[in-house]
């Protein structure tokens, strides 16, 4: 939703959970997200979903640690490279 609101139509989502990636690739979206997810993907030109080991991806590891220290419900969006 955030990406679409930013006007982005080519999206690449990375997760450190292979099971989640597999479920979304197979269209097994959790029922609570299904309507929102379908609305978003209908507006995208290109969607890639991949899994990466967090320990092997220093950027993903740093972002996940940052997220742990971010208060709940706080949204942080960086357009371009973050500090």
mmCIF file as gemmi writes it, N, C-alpha and C atoms, coordinates in Angstrom:
data_model
loop_
_atom_site.group_PDB
_atom_site.id
_atom_site.type_symbol
_atom_site.label_atom_id
_atom_site.label_alt_id
_atom_site.label_comp_id
_atom_site.label_asym_id
_atom_site.label_entity_id
_atom_site.label_seq_id
_atom_site.pdbx_PDB_ins_code
_atom_site.Cartn_x
_atom_site.Cartn_y
_atom_site.Cartn_z
_atom_site.occupancy
_atom_site.B_iso_or_equiv
_atom_site.pdbx_formal_charge
_atom_site.auth_seq_id
_atom_site.auth_asym_id
_atom_site.pdbx_PDB_model_num
ATOM 1 N N . UNK Axp A 1 ? 0.818 -1.191 0 1 0 ? 1 A 1
ATOM 2 C CA . UNK Axp A 1 ? 0 0 0 1 0 ? 1 A 1
ATOM 3 C C . UNK Axp A 1 ? 0.86 1.252 0 1 0 ? 1 A 1
ATOM 4 N N . UNK Axp A 2 ? 1.931 1.225 0.774 1 0 ? 2 A 1
ATOM 5 C CA . UNK Axp A 2 ? 2.825 2.38 0.837 1 0 ? 2 A 1
ATOM 6 C C . UNK Axp A 2 ? 3.483 2.607 -0.51 1 0 ? 2 A 1
ATOM 7 N N . UNK Axp A 3 ? 3.957 1.545 -1.124 1 0 ? 3 A 1
ATOM 8 C CA . UNK Axp A 3 ? 4.614 1.663 -2.43 1 0 ? 3 A 1
ATOM 9 C C . UNK Axp A 3 ? 3.666 2.215 -3.481 1 0 ? 3 A 1
ATOM 10 N N . UNK Axp A 4 ? 2.45 1.701 -3.525 1 0 ? 4 A 1
ATOM 11 C CA . UNK Axp A 4 ? 1.457 2.18 -4.497 1 0 ? 4 A 1
ATOM 12 C C . UNK Axp A 4 ? 1.143 3.647 -4.241 1 0 ? 4 A 1
ATOM 13 N N . UNK Axp A 5 ? 1.012 4.031 -2.973 1 0 ? 5 A 1
ATOM 14 C CA . UNK Axp A 5 ? 0.75 5.433 -2.641 1 0 ? 5 A 1
ATOM 15 C C . UNK Axp A 5 ? 1.909 6.339 -3.029 1 0 ? 5 A 1
ATOM 16 N N . UNK Axp A 6 ? 3.116 5.785 -3.09 1 0 ? 6 A 1
ATOM 17 C CA . UNK Axp A 6 ? 4.286 6.548 -3.526 1 0 ? 6 A 1
ATOM 18 C C . UNK Axp A 6 ? 4.374 6.624 -5.052 1 0 ? 6 A 1
ATOM 19 N N . UNK Axp A 7 ? 3.489 5.904 -5.731 1 0 ? 7 A 1
ATOM 20 C CA . UNK Axp A 7 ? 3.505 5.895 -7.185 1 0 ? 7 A 1
ATOM 21 C C . UNK Axp A 7 ? 4.445 4.857 -7.776 1 0 ? 7 A 1
ATOM 22 N N . UNK Axp A 8 ? 4.889 3.926 -6.952 1 0 ? 8 A 1
ATOM 23 C CA . UNK Axp A 8 ? 5.791 2.882 -7.422 1 0 ? 8 A 1
ATOM 24 C C . UNK Axp A 8 ? 4.96 1.728 -7.952 1 0 ? 8 A 1
ATOM 25 N N . UNK Axp A 9 ? 5.348 1.2 -9.113 1 0 ? 9 A 1
ATOM 26 C CA . UNK Axp A 9 ? 4.589 0.121 -9.724 1 0 ? 9 A 1
ATOM 27 C C . UNK Axp A 9 ? 5.425 -1.121 -10.006 1 0 ? 9 A 1
ATOM 28 N N . UNK Axp A 10 ? 6.72 -1.024 -9.777 1 0 ? 10 A 1
ATOM 29 C CA . UNK Axp A 10 ? 7.627 -2.165 -9.888 1 0 ? 10 A 1
ATOM 30 C C . UNK Axp A 10 ? 8.208 -2.386 -8.495 1 0 ? 10 A 1
ATOM 31 N N . UNK Axp A 11 ? 7.828 -3.49 -7.865 1 0 ? 11 A 1
ATOM 32 C CA . UNK Axp A 11 ? 8.167 -3.724 -6.465 1 0 ? 11 A 1
ATOM 33 C C . UNK Axp A 11 ? 8.926 -5.031 -6.303 1 0 ? 11 A 1
ATOM 34 N N . UNK Axp A 12 ? 9.935 -4.995 -5.436 1 0 ? 12 A 1
ATOM 35 C CA . UNK Axp A 12 ? 10.674 -6.198 -5.058 1 0 ? 12 A 1
ATOM 36 C C . UNK Axp A 12 ? 10.609 -6.294 -3.539 1 0 ? 12 A 1
ATOM 37 N N . UNK Axp A 13 ? 10.006 -7.363 -3.044 1 0 ? 13 A 1
ATOM 38 C CA . UNK Axp A 13 ? 9.867 -7.59 -1.61 1 0 ? 13 A 1
ATOM 39 C C . UNK Axp A 13 ? 10.817 -8.706 -1.219 1 0 ? 13 A 1
ATOM 40 N N . UNK Axp A 14 ? 11.637 -8.454 -0.188 1 0 ? 14 A 1
ATOM 41 C CA . UNK Axp A 14 ? 12.522 -9.479 0.336 1 0 ? 14 A 1
ATOM 42 C C . UNK Axp A 14 ? 12.1 -9.813 1.758 1 0 ? 14 A 1
ATOM 43 N N . UNK Axp A 15 ? 12.15 -11.085 2.082 1 0 ? 15 A 1
ATOM 44 C CA . UNK Axp A 15 ? 11.807 -11.55 3.421 1 0 ? 15 A 1
ATOM 45 C C . UNK Axp A 15 ? 12.872 -12.533 3.886 1 0 ? 15 A 1
ATOM 46 N N . UNK Axp A 16 ? 13.02 -12.639 5.197 1 0 ? 16 A 1
ATOM 47 C CA . UNK Axp A 16 ? 13.943 -13.651 5.705 1 0 ? 16 A 1
ATOM 48 C C . UNK Axp A 16 ? 13.189 -14.924 6.1 1 0 ? 16 A 1
ATOM 49 N N . UNK Axp A 17 ? 11.94 -15.019 5.649 1 0 ? 17 A 1
ATOM 50 C CA . UNK Axp A 17 ? 11.116 -16.191 5.946 1 0 ? 17 A 1
ATOM 51 C C . UNK Axp A 17 ? 10.693 -16.868 4.645 1 0 ? 17 A 1
ATOM 52 N N . UNK Axp A 18 ? 11.352 -17.96 4.304 1 0 ? 18 A 1
ATOM 53 C CA . UNK Axp A 18 ? 11.059 -18.692 3.068 1 0 ? 18 A 1
ATOM 54 C C . UNK Axp A 18 ? 9.616 -19.182 3.026 1 0 ? 18 A 1
ATOM 55 N N . UNK Axp A 19 ? 9.071 -19.568 4.179 1 0 ? 19 A 1
ATOM 56 C CA . UNK Axp A 19 ? 7.685 -20.055 4.219 1 0 ? 19 A 1
ATOM 57 C C . UNK Axp A 19 ? 6.707 -18.952 3.825 1 0 ? 19 A 1
ATOM 58 N N . UNK Axp A 20 ? 6.955 -17.736 4.254 1 0 ? 20 A 1
ATOM 59 C CA . UNK Axp A 20 ? 6.088 -16.603 3.903 1 0 ? 20 A 1
ATOM 60 C C . UNK Axp A 20 ? 6.179 -16.331 2.405 1 0 ? 20 A 1
ATOM 61 N N . UNK Axp A 21 ? 7.384 -16.314 1.88 1 0 ? 21 A 1
ATOM 62 C CA . UNK Axp A 21 ? 7.584 -16.079 0.444 1 0 ? 21 A 1
ATOM 63 C C . UNK Axp A 21 ? 6.855 -17.147 -0.363 1 0 ? 21 A 1
ATOM 64 N N . UNK Axp A 22 ? 7.001 -18.386 0.025 1 0 ? 22 A 1
ATOM 65 C CA . UNK Axp A 22 ? 6.351 -19.491 -0.67 1 0 ? 22 A 1
ATOM 66 C C . UNK Axp A 22 ? 4.824 -19.342 -0.641 1 0 ? 22 A 1
ATOM 67 N N . UNK Axp A 23 ? 4.287 -18.985 0.515 1 0 ? 23 A 1
ATOM 68 C CA . UNK Axp A 23 ? 2.829 -18.83 0.64 1 0 ? 23 A 1
ATOM 69 C C . UNK Axp A 23 ? 2.32 -17.714 -0.276 1 0 ? 23 A 1
ATOM 70 N N . UNK Axp A 24 ? 2.986 -16.577 -0.298 1 0 ? 24 A 1
ATOM 71 C CA . UNK Axp A 24 ? 2.537 -15.466 -1.14 1 0 ? 24 A 1
ATOM 72 C C . UNK Axp A 24 ? 2.69 -15.797 -2.624 1 0 ? 24 A 1
ATOM 73 N N . UNK Axp A 25 ? 3.751 -16.505 -2.978 1 0 ? 25 A 1
ATOM 74 C CA . UNK Axp A 25 ? 3.933 -16.912 -4.381 1 0 ? 25 A 1
ATOM 75 C C . UNK Axp A 25 ? 2.82 -17.84 -4.84 1 0 ? 25 A 1
ATOM 76 N N . UNK Axp A 26 ? 2.319 -18.684 -3.95 1 0 ? 26 A 1
ATOM 77 C CA . UNK Axp A 26 ? 1.268 -19.645 -4.282 1 0 ? 26 A 1
ATOM 78 C C . UNK Axp A 26 ? -0.126 -19.06 -4.103 1 0 ? 26 A 1
ATOM 79 N N . UNK Axp A 27 ? -0.215 -17.772 -3.768 1 0 ? 27 A 1
ATOM 80 C CA . UNK Axp A 27 ? -1.511 -17.143 -3.59 1 0 ? 27 A 1
ATOM 81 C C . UNK Axp A 27 ? -2.198 -17.51 -2.283 1 0 ? 27 A 1
ATOM 82 N N . UNK Axp A 28 ? -1.436 -18.013 -1.333 1 0 ? 28 A 1
ATOM 83 C CA . UNK Axp A 28 ? -1.997 -18.394 -0.039 1 0 ? 28 A 1
ATOM 84 C C . UNK Axp A 28 ? -1.836 -17.248 0.956 1 0 ? 28 A 1
ATOM 85 N N . UNK Axp A 29 ? -2.43 -16.126 0.603 1 0 ? 29 A 1
ATOM 86 C CA . UNK Axp A 29 ? -2.375 -14.94 1.43 1 0 ? 29 A 1
ATOM 87 C C . UNK Axp A 29 ? -3.245 -15.143 2.669 1 0 ? 29 A 1
ATOM 88 N N . UNK Axp A 30 ? -2.776 -14.722 3.844 1 0 ? 30 A 1
ATOM 89 C CA . UNK Axp A 30 ? -3.635 -14.82 5.033 1 0 ? 30 A 1
ATOM 90 C C . UNK Axp A 30 ? -4.966 -14.107 4.789 1 0 ? 30 A 1
ATOM 91 N N . UNK Axp A 31 ? -6.049 -14.691 5.257 1 0 ? 31 A 1
ATOM 92 C CA . UNK Axp A 31 ? -7.378 -14.16 4.932 1 0 ? 31 A 1
ATOM 93 C C . UNK Axp A 31 ? -7.55 -12.726 5.4 1 0 ? 31 A 1
ATOM 94 N N . UNK Axp A 32 ? -6.898 -12.335 6.476 1 0 ? 32 A 1
ATOM 95 C CA . UNK Axp A 32 ? -7.027 -10.958 6.972 1 0 ? 32 A 1
ATOM 96 C C . UNK Axp A 32 ? -6.404 -9.933 6.034 1 0 ? 32 A 1
ATOM 97 N N . UNK Axp A 33 ? -5.458 -10.384 5.211 1 0 ? 33 A 1
ATOM 98 C CA . UNK Axp A 33 ? -4.76 -9.487 4.281 1 0 ? 33 A 1
ATOM 99 C C . UNK Axp A 33 ? -5.243 -9.613 2.848 1 0 ? 33 A 1
ATOM 100 N N . UNK Axp A 34 ? -6 -10.652 2.555 1 0 ? 34 A 1
ATOM 101 C CA . UNK Axp A 34 ? -6.312 -11.014 1.172 1 0 ? 34 A 1
ATOM 102 C C . UNK Axp A 34 ? -6.913 -9.87 0.36 1 0 ? 34 A 1
ATOM 103 N N . UNK Axp A 35 ? -7.915 -9.184 0.867 1 0 ? 35 A 1
ATOM 104 C CA . UNK Axp A 35 ? -8.559 -8.114 0.102 1 0 ? 35 A 1
ATOM 105 C C . UNK Axp A 35 ? -7.594 -6.96 -0.147 1 0 ? 35 A 1
ATOM 106 N N . UNK Axp A 36 ? -6.854 -6.556 0.869 1 0 ? 36 A 1
ATOM 107 C CA . UNK Axp A 36 ? -5.883 -5.466 0.707 1 0 ? 36 A 1
ATOM 108 C C . UNK Axp A 36 ? -4.775 -5.868 -0.254 1 0 ? 36 A 1
ATOM 109 N N . UNK Axp A 37 ? -4.273 -7.105 -0.119 1 0 ? 37 A 1
ATOM 110 C CA . UNK Axp A 37 ? -3.19 -7.594 -0.971 1 0 ? 37 A 1
ATOM 111 C C . UNK Axp A 37 ? -3.626 -7.621 -2.434 1 0 ? 37 A 1
ATOM 112 N N . UNK Axp A 38 ? -4.811 -8.15 -2.702 1 0 ? 38 A 1
ATOM 113 C CA . UNK Axp A 38 ? -5.302 -8.223 -4.084 1 0 ? 38 A 1
ATOM 114 C C . UNK Axp A 38 ? -5.485 -6.833 -4.687 1 0 ? 38 A 1
ATOM 115 N N . UNK Axp A 39 ? -5.94 -5.894 -3.901 1 0 ? 39 A 1
ATOM 116 C CA . UNK Axp A 39 ? -6.1 -4.516 -4.368 1 0 ? 39 A 1
ATOM 117 C C . UNK Axp A 39 ? -4.741 -3.916 -4.74 1 0 ? 39 A 1
ATOM 118 N N . UNK Axp A 40 ? -3.74 -4.164 -3.915 1 0 ? 40 A 1
ATOM 119 C CA . UNK Axp A 40 ? -2.404 -3.629 -4.179 1 0 ? 40 A 1
ATOM 120 C C . UNK Axp A 40 ? -1.792 -4.27 -5.415 1 0 ? 40 A 1
ATOM 121 N N . UNK Axp A 41 ? -1.804 -5.597 -5.496 1 0 ? 41 A 1
ATOM 122 C CA . UNK Axp A 41 ? -1.125 -6.239 -6.626 1 0 ? 41 A 1
ATOM 123 C C . UNK Axp A 41 ? -1.814 -5.942 -7.959 1 0 ? 41 A 1
ATOM 124 N N . UNK Axp A 42 ? -3.088 -5.579 -7.92 1 0 ? 42 A 1
ATOM 125 C CA . UNK Axp A 42 ? -3.765 -5.224 -9.171 1 0 ? 42 A 1
ATOM 126 C C . UNK Axp A 42 ? -3.235 -3.914 -9.747 1 0 ? 42 A 1
ATOM 127 N N . UNK Axp A 43 ? -2.556 -3.121 -8.931 1 0 ? 43 A 1
ATOM 128 C CA . UNK Axp A 43 ? -2.031 -1.827 -9.365 1 0 ? 43 A 1
ATOM 129 C C . UNK Axp A 43 ? -0.547 -1.877 -9.725 1 0 ? 43 A 1
ATOM 130 N N . UNK Axp A 44 ? 0.064 -3.049 -9.612 1 0 ? 44 A 1
ATOM 131 C CA . UNK Axp A 44 ? 1.493 -3.177 -9.871 1 0 ? 44 A 1
ATOM 132 C C . UNK Axp A 44 ? 1.765 -3.689 -11.273 1 0 ? 44 A 1
ATOM 133 N N . UNK Axp A 45 ? 2.851 -3.211 -11.857 1 0 ? 45 A 1
ATOM 134 C CA . UNK Axp A 45 ? 3.308 -3.71 -13.154 1 0 ? 45 A 1
ATOM 135 C C . UNK Axp A 45 ? 4.185 -4.946 -12.973 1 0 ? 45 A 1
ATOM 136 N N . UNK Axp A 46 ? 5.007 -4.907 -11.932 1 0 ? 46 A 1
ATOM 137 C CA . UNK Axp A 46 ? 5.957 -5.986 -11.698 1 0 ? 46 A 1
ATOM 138 C C . UNK Axp A 46 ? 6.094 -6.201 -10.198 1 0 ? 46 A 1
ATOM 139 N N . UNK Axp A 47 ? 5.999 -7.448 -9.762 1 0 ? 47 A 1
ATOM 140 C CA . UNK Axp A 47 ? 6.16 -7.793 -8.357 1 0 ? 47 A 1
ATOM 141 C C . UNK Axp A 47 ? 7.095 -8.987 -8.261 1 0 ? 47 A 1
ATOM 142 N N . UNK Axp A 48 ? 8.172 -8.811 -7.514 1 0 ? 48 A 1
ATOM 143 C CA . UNK Axp A 48 ? 9.094 -9.912 -7.233 1 0 ? 48 A 1
ATOM 144 C C . UNK Axp A 48 ? 9.106 -10.118 -5.727 1 0 ? 48 A 1
ATOM 145 N N . UNK Axp A 49 ? 9.03 -11.36 -5.311 1 0 ? 49 A 1
ATOM 146 C CA . UNK Axp A 49 ? 9.105 -11.702 -3.89 1 0 ? 49 A 1
ATOM 147 C C . UNK Axp A 49 ? 10.211 -12.736 -3.751 1 0 ? 49 A 1
ATOM 148 N N . UNK Axp A 50 ? 11.162 -12.454 -2.876 1 0 ? 50 A 1
ATOM 149 C CA . UNK Axp A 50 ? 12.272 -13.388 -2.707 1 0 ? 50 A 1
ATOM 150 C C . UNK Axp A 50 ? 12.641 -13.504 -1.237 1 0 ? 50 A 1
ATOM 151 N N . UNK Axp A 51 ? 13.349 -14.572 -0.938 1 0 ? 51 A 1
ATOM 152 C CA . UNK Axp A 51 ? 13.823 -14.812 0.426 1 0 ? 51 A 1
ATOM 153 C C . UNK Axp A 51 ? 15.337 -14.68 0.451 1 0 ? 51 A 1
ATOM 154 N N . UNK Axp A 52 ? 15.831 -14.153 1.536 1 0 ? 52 A 1
ATOM 155 C CA . UNK Axp A 52 ? 17.275 -14.012 1.723 1 0 ? 52 A 1
ATOM 156 C C . UNK Axp A 52 ? 17.572 -14.314 3.186 1 0 ? 52 A 1
ATOM 157 N N . UNK Axp A 53 ? 18.691 -14.949 3.42 1 0 ? 53 A 1
ATOM 158 C CA . UNK Axp A 53 ? 19.084 -15.186 4.804 1 0 ? 53 A 1
ATOM 159 C C . UNK Axp A 53 ? 19.511 -13.863 5.391 1 0 ? 53 A 1
ATOM 160 N N . UNK Axp A 54 ? 18.853 -13.457 6.454 1 0 ? 54 A 1
ATOM 161 C CA . UNK Axp A 54 ? 19.12 -12.16 7.047 1 0 ? 54 A 1
ATOM 162 C C . UNK Axp A 54 ? 20.591 -12.02 7.426 1 0 ? 54 A 1
ATOM 163 N N . UNK Axp A 55 ? 21.191 -13.074 7.925 1 0 ? 55 A 1
ATOM 164 C CA . UNK Axp A 55 ? 22.579 -13.023 8.355 1 0 ? 55 A 1
ATOM 165 C C . UNK Axp A 55 ? 23.527 -12.78 7.184 1 0 ? 55 A 1
ATOM 166 N N . UNK Axp A 56 ? 23.109 -13.131 5.976 1 0 ? 56 A 1
ATOM 167 C CA . UNK Axp A 56 ? 23.942 -12.957 4.793 1 0 ? 56 A 1
ATOM 168 C C . UNK Axp A 56 ? 23.688 -11.62 4.115 1 0 ? 56 A 1
ATOM 169 N N . UNK Axp A 57 ? 22.681 -10.913 4.541 1 0 ? 57 A 1
ATOM 170 C CA . UNK Axp A 57 ? 22.325 -9.633 3.932 1 0 ? 57 A 1
ATOM 171 C C . UNK Axp A 57 ? 22.44 -8.57 5.024 1 0 ? 57 A 1
ATOM 172 N N . UNK Axp A 58 ? 23.554 -7.826 5.012 1 0 ? 58 A 1
ATOM 173 C CA . UNK Axp A 58 ? 23.82 -6.868 6.085 1 0 ? 58 A 1
ATOM 174 C C . UNK Axp A 58 ? 22.777 -5.757 6.133 1 0 ? 58 A 1
ATOM 175 N N . UNK Axp A 59 ? 22.273 -5.348 4.982 1 0 ? 59 A 1
ATOM 176 C CA . UNK Axp A 59 ? 21.245 -4.298 4.955 1 0 ? 59 A 1
ATOM 177 C C . UNK Axp A 59 ? 19.968 -4.798 5.615 1 0 ? 59 A 1
ATOM 178 N N . UNK Axp A 60 ? 19.545 -6.012 5.279 1 0 ? 60 A 1
ATOM 179 C CA . UNK Axp A 60 ? 18.329 -6.576 5.878 1 0 ? 60 A 1
ATOM 180 C C . UNK Axp A 60 ? 18.519 -6.769 7.373 1 0 ? 60 A 1
ATOM 181 N N . UNK Axp A 61 ? 19.694 -7.194 7.784 1 0 ? 61 A 1
ATOM 182 C CA . UNK Axp A 61 ? 19.971 -7.387 9.2 1 0 ? 61 A 1
ATOM 183 C C . UNK Axp A 61 ? 19.893 -6.062 9.95 1 0 ? 61 A 1
ATOM 184 N N . UNK Axp A 62 ? 20.453 -5.019 9.375 1 0 ? 62 A 1
ATOM 185 C CA . UNK Axp A 62 ? 20.427 -3.697 10.018 1 0 ? 62 A 1
ATOM 186 C C . UNK Axp A 62 ? 19.002 -3.138 10.087 1 0 ? 62 A 1
ATOM 187 N N . UNK Axp A 63 ? 18.237 -3.308 9.016 1 0 ? 63 A 1
ATOM 188 C CA . UNK Axp A 63 ? 16.863 -2.818 8.997 1 0 ? 63 A 1
ATOM 189 C C . UNK Axp A 63 ? 16.015 -3.553 10.029 1 0 ? 63 A 1
ATOM 190 N N . UNK Axp A 64 ? 16.191 -4.863 10.154 1 0 ? 64 A 1
ATOM 191 C CA . UNK Axp A 64 ? 15.399 -5.617 11.126 1 0 ? 64 A 1
ATOM 192 C C . UNK Axp A 64 ? 15.738 -5.185 12.545 1 0 ? 64 A 1
ATOM 193 N N . UNK Axp A 65 ? 17.004 -4.898 12.821 1 0 ? 65 A 1
ATOM 194 C CA . UNK Axp A 65 ? 17.383 -4.408 14.152 1 0 ? 65 A 1
ATOM 195 C C . UNK Axp A 65 ? 16.795 -3.018 14.395 1 0 ? 65 A 1
ATOM 196 N N . UNK Axp A 66 ? 16.783 -2.177 13.366 1 0 ? 66 A 1
ATOM 197 C CA . UNK Axp A 66 ? 16.173 -0.845 13.474 1 0 ? 66 A 1
ATOM 198 C C . UNK Axp A 66 ? 14.682 -0.978 13.791 1 0 ? 66 A 1
ATOM 199 N N . UNK Axp A 67 ? 14.005 -1.896 13.11 1 0 ? 67 A 1
ATOM 200 C CA . UNK Axp A 67 ? 12.571 -2.085 13.306 1 0 ? 67 A 1
ATOM 201 C C . UNK Axp A 67 ? 12.259 -2.544 14.734 1 0 ? 67 A 1
ATOM 202 N N . UNK Axp A 68 ? 13.138 -3.349 15.31 1 0 ? 68 A 1
ATOM 203 C CA . UNK Axp A 68 ? 12.913 -3.803 16.679 1 0 ? 68 A 1
ATOM 204 C C . UNK Axp A 68 ? 12.926 -2.647 17.676 1 0 ? 68 A 1
ATOM 205 N N . UNK Axp A 69 ? 13.664 -1.595 17.356 1 0 ? 69 A 1
ATOM 206 C CA . UNK Axp A 69 ? 13.771 -0.445 18.253 1 0 ? 69 A 1
ATOM 207 C C . UNK Axp A 69 ? 12.818 0.688 17.887 1 0 ? 69 A 1
ATOM 208 N N . UNK Axp A 70 ? 11.966 0.478 16.888 1 0 ? 70 A 1
ATOM 209 C CA . UNK Axp A 70 ? 10.999 1.484 16.463 1 0 ? 70 A 1
ATOM 210 C C . UNK Axp A 70 ? 9.682 1.237 17.187 1 0 ? 70 A 1
ATOM 211 N N . UNK Axp A 71 ? 9.091 2.302 17.765 1 0 ? 71 A 1
ATOM 212 C CA . UNK Axp A 71 ? 7.81 2.103 18.463 1 0 ? 71 A 1
ATOM 213 C C . UNK Axp A 71 ? 6.754 1.486 17.539 1 0 ? 71 A 1
ATOM 214 N N . UNK Axp A 72 ? 5.851 0.701 18.114 1 0 ? 72 A 1
ATOM 215 C CA . UNK Axp A 72 ? 4.769 0.076 17.346 1 0 ? 72 A 1
ATOM 216 C C . UNK Axp A 72 ? 3.97 1.125 16.607 1 0 ? 72 A 1
ATOM 217 N N . UNK Axp A 73 ? 3.501 0.774 15.436 1 0 ? 73 A 1
ATOM 218 C CA . UNK Axp A 73 ? 2.644 1.615 14.599 1 0 ? 73 A 1
ATOM 219 C C . UNK Axp A 73 ? 3.368 2.822 14.017 1 0 ? 73 A 1
ATOM 220 N N . UNK Axp A 74 ? 4.683 2.928 14.194 1 0 ? 74 A 1
ATOM 221 C CA . UNK Axp A 74 ? 5.421 4.034 13.585 1 0 ? 74 A 1
ATOM 222 C C . UNK Axp A 74 ? 5.888 3.607 12.203 1 0 ? 74 A 1
ATOM 223 N N . UNK Axp A 75 ? 5.602 4.432 11.214 1 0 ? 75 A 1
ATOM 224 C CA . UNK Axp A 75 ? 5.971 4.14 9.839 1 0 ? 75 A 1
ATOM 225 C C . UNK Axp A 75 ? 7.178 4.977 9.459 1 0 ? 75 A 1
ATOM 226 N N . UNK Axp A 76 ? 8.206 4.328 8.935 1 0 ? 76 A 1
ATOM 227 C CA . UNK Axp A 76 ? 9.406 5.025 8.481 1 0 ? 76 A 1
ATOM 228 C C . UNK Axp A 76 ? 9.59 4.685 7.008 1 0 ? 76 A 1
ATOM 229 N N . UNK Axp A 77 ? 9.562 5.694 6.153 1 0 ? 77 A 1
ATOM 230 C CA . UNK Axp A 77 ? 9.737 5.501 4.712 1 0 ? 77 A 1
ATOM 231 C C . UNK Axp A 77 ? 10.948 6.305 4.269 1 0 ? 77 A 1
ATOM 232 N N . UNK Axp A 78 ? 11.861 5.667 3.565 1 0 ? 78 A 1
ATOM 233 C CA . UNK Axp A 78 ? 13.023 6.346 2.994 1 0 ? 78 A 1
ATOM 234 C C . UNK Axp A 78 ? 12.882 6.3 1.477 1 0 ? 78 A 1
ATOM 235 N N . UNK Axp A 79 ? 12.916 7.443 0.847 1 0 ? 79 A 1
ATOM 236 C CA . UNK Axp A 79 ? 12.972 7.504 -0.598 1 0 ? 79 A 1
ATOM 237 C C . UNK Axp A 79 ? 14.436 7.766 -0.927 1 0 ? 79 A 1
ATOM 238 N N . UNK Axp A 80 ? 15.067 6.778 -1.501 1 0 ? 80 A 1
ATOM 239 C CA . UNK Axp A 80 ? 16.503 6.86 -1.712 1 0 ? 80 A 1
ATOM 240 C C . UNK Axp A 80 ? 17.235 6.133 -0.603 1 0 ? 80 A 1
ATOM 241 N N . UNK Axp A 81 ? 18.52 6.339 -0.527 1 0 ? 81 A 1
ATOM 242 C CA . UNK Axp A 81 ? 19.354 5.638 0.432 1 0 ? 81 A 1
ATOM 243 C C . UNK Axp A 81 ? 19.205 6.264 1.821 1 0 ? 81 A 1
ATOM 244 N N . UNK Axp A 82 ? 18.888 5.456 2.845 1 0 ? 82 A 1
ATOM 245 C CA . UNK Axp A 82 ? 18.777 6.014 4.2 1 0 ? 82 A 1
ATOM 246 C C . UNK Axp A 82 ? 20.147 6.389 4.747 1 0 ? 82 A 1
ATOM 247 N N . UNK Axp A 83 ? 20.146 7.218 5.779 1 0 ? 83 A 1
ATOM 248 C CA . UNK Axp A 83 ? 21.418 7.637 6.416 1 0 ? 83 A 1
ATOM 249 C C . UNK Axp A 83 ? 22.176 6.442 6.943 1 0 ? 83 A 1
